[in-house]
């Protein structure tokens, strides 16, 4: 499949789900007389139509002209593993932020991220993951007075 | 005329305090650094620096944001000149003659003229901005819901058709943006729409979307070239200064490019990218020795730099007076303003002239400050280009996630950011443009409300949009831009 065909399919799939969800919204006489359905319906149909045209246009092309699109999941396994791990780390970071506190959770997050991106240069990694949370905490929580969770370190006076 | 100076003095009064000037300096410096880093453009720079403005009073925050925005613009061309790697699309043209100048051993001259041309372009743009905002804001006050809806449609359509790439994909991105904007409580009826999880009830915070789509996705794109290393030899940069005879050559190009860039910047969808390409092409045509262009002609660097900064002033006309951003970077700026409780639009100039004019005044101060930062500090600043990606990217990620947390203090947003980052990466691979999505997400609420208000007023008559002259004109312009884009595609297809 070409980039256009995949984009077309993506648009058709997402808009179909969206239109289906729109049609199931309750009717209401309150508010205005247009209701909450019409605008989402128009947006959904726009995506659906554009996706369909994109798909049909590329289907008509000669096979020789088509540029087949590869995500390259196998060839660039390294890259995709990095992306997946970054996302997992980011989500996990969100969950431990409050219980552990900003400084500790950020230090752990940065240590994992630098290991992922910077490899085994441990000295650099440690330096970054210690200075980043401390400096940002000083700037945002102490100088700018924003509230950041202190978590395990809440016994400290600052 | 008098009111303009009166307003400007209100603005300057608000802007010129010691705290504000300190923040303009810090913001400008940080913006320059982030805008300069290869692969990270001004939109990313502004997106991850937003947290700095939290906890400030609105005026200071606005001024800091404007300084970051300008800094990122100034910084973008540093990477083009030194290492031939533009920070974003509007810095591409600066590579054409900027990098050859560096190879000819004129890096110092190139850095200096780019800062000076940007400064002059910015100041000229600012003068136009000062005189143009009031008339536009006053005209916009008369807009009813029908005109407002047609204006949004025109702005979004123009963004799709005027940007490069496949138009259908642009419209798909725009529709996706609208779809995302409908998530959450529907204000007129109170119905919950598409809230699959309770966290979505407050609708999607578009700054979360932008941090994901711009900052985090940008990091993913750079994962492919982690080991890239740029070497810069400080000894060959030379003195960061432009001799008079060289400067003389650039005066006319700068004075021509600035108004041109400004005009292009005002139009929705045509940001700095178009402005820089058009001004470069114009100067090459007008030049007596066009063969020097691309080989280190100083005019070829000065003109697009001036046009770029003038166009970023132009972009503030629709942003401040109508609340319509014209590009990814101005969209992030709009997000930052709205987060501070400032809703740009014609009413802002009536209700809070000190904020509206404070932004304009602060941009003047920012421009002056940035030329002061960029001339003497150019050599130490470009040393930062030596920092390898593998050190820079973790810091960007750290800033991005921290910024996300500050938005709503919610860990659910970390999931949203990740989803948007993945989507941004996939869209990039599929060549689906991101700006229409972001703009539609921001403008979706207003578009839907004005559509529904207009329909209610007219008793569900769609013809209402065609009966009002301004609304009709705007819709015709939108149709025209689609037709023109189709014609251009046909001609390009016929050629090949």
Contacts between the chains, C-beta under 8 A, distances in Angstrom:
chain1	res1	chain2	res2	distance
A	3	B	429	7.9
A	3	B	430	5.1
A	3	B	431	5.8
A	4	B	166	7.0
A	4	B	169	7.6
A	6	B	430	6.0
A	7	B	169	5.7
A	7	B	172	6.7
A	7	B	430	4.9
A	7	B	431	7.8
A	7	B	432	5.7
A	10	B	430	7.5
A	11	B	172	4.5
A	11	B	175	7.5
A	11	B	176	7.8
A	14	B	176	7.2
A	14	B	179	7.7
A	15	B	175	7.1
A	15	B	179	7.6
A	18	B	179	5.4
A	18	B	194	7.6
A	21	B	194	5.8
A	25	B	191	6.6
A	25	B	193	6.2
A	26	B	191	6.4
A	28	B	189	5.0
A	28	B	191	6.2
A	30	B	188	7.9
A	30	B	189	5.3
A	30	B	190	7.3
A	31	B	186	7.8
A	31	B	188	3.5
A	31	B	189	3.8
A	31	B	190	7.4
A	32	B	188	5.1
A	32	B	189	7.7
A	32	B	452	5.2
A	32	B	453	7.4
A	32	B	455	7.6
A	32	B	456	4.7
A	33	B	455	7.5
A	33	B	456	5.9
A	33	B	460	6.5
A	34	B	451	7.6
A	34	B	452	4.4
A	34	B	455	4.8
A	34	B	456	6.4
A	34	B	460	7.1
A	35	B	189	7.1
A	36	B	186	4.3
A	36	B	188	7.7
A	36	B	189	5.3
A	36	B	191	5.0
A	36	B	193	6.0
A	38	B	452	7.8
A	38	B	455	8.0
A	39	B	178	7.6
A	39	B	182	6.8
A	39	B	447	7.9
A	39	B	448	4.4
A	39	B	451	6.0
A	39	B	452	7.0
A	40	B	178	7.9
A	40	B	179	6.9
A	40	B	182	4.7
A	40	B	193	6.9
A	40	B	194	7.9
A	43	B	175	5.1
A	43	B	178	3.7
A	43	B	179	5.1
A	43	B	182	7.0
A	44	B	175	7.4
A	44	B	179	6.6
A	46	B	171	6.3
A	46	B	174	7.5
A	46	B	175	4.2
A	46	B	178	7.6
A	47	B	171	7.9
A	47	B	172	5.5
A	47	B	175	3.6
A	47	B	176	6.4
A	47	B	179	6.9
A	50	B	168	4.7
A	50	B	169	7.8
A	50	B	171	4.6
A	50	B	172	4.8
A	50	B	175	6.8
A	51	B	172	6.1
A	53	B	168	5.9
A	54	B	166	7.7
A	54	B	168	4.7
A	54	B	169	7.0
A	54	B	172	7.4
A	57	B	168	7.9
A	69	B	429	7.9
A	69	B	430	7.5
A	71	B	429	6.7
A	76	B	224	7.5
A	79	B	223	5.3
A	79	B	224	5.9
A	82	B	223	5.1
A	83	B	220	5.2
A	83	B	223	6.6
A	83	B	422	7.5
A	83	B	425	6.9
A	86	B	216	7.8
A	86	B	219	7.5
A	86	B	220	7.4
A	86	B	397	7.0
A	87	B	418	4.4
A	87	B	421	7.1
A	87	B	422	6.7
A	90	B	216	7.7
A	90	B	397	7.6
A	90	B	401	5.9
A	90	B	414	5.5
A	90	B	417	6.8
A	90	B	418	5.2
A	91	B	414	5.5
A	91	B	415	5.5
A	91	B	418	5.9
A	93	B	401	6.1
A	93	B	414	6.4
A	94	B	401	7.8
A	94	B	405	7.6
A	94	B	411	3.4
A	94	B	412	7.6
A	94	B	413	7.4
A	94	B	414	3.0
A	94	B	415	7.0
A	95	B	411	5.6
A	95	B	414	7.9
A	97	B	405	6.5
A	97	B	411	6.2
A	98	B	411	7.2
A	106	B	398	6.8
A	106	B	402	7.3
A	109	B	398	7.3
A	109	B	401	7.3
A	110	B	394	6.1
A	110	B	398	5.7
A	113	B	394	4.6
A	113	B	397	5.6
A	113	B	398	7.3
A	114	B	394	4.7
A	117	B	223	7.7
A	117	B	226	6.5
A	117	B	390	5.2
A	117	B	393	5.3
A	117	B	394	5.4
A	118	B	390	4.5
A	118	B	391	6.4
A	118	B	394	6.7
A	119	B	390	7.2
A	124	B	391	6.8
A	128	B	391	7.0
A	128	B	394	6.2
A	128	B	395	7.1
A	132	B	395	6.6
A	132	B	398	5.3
A	136	B	398	7.5
A	136	B	399	8.0
A	136	B	402	6.2
A	140	B	51	6.7
A	140	B	54	7.6
A	140	B	55	7.7
A	140	B	402	7.7
A	140	B	406	7.7
A	144	B	52	7.7
A	144	B	54	6.8
A	144	B	55	4.2
A	144	B	56	7.3
A	145	B	55	5.4
A	146	B	54	5.6
A	146	B	55	4.8
A	146	B	406	6.7
A	147	B	409	7.9
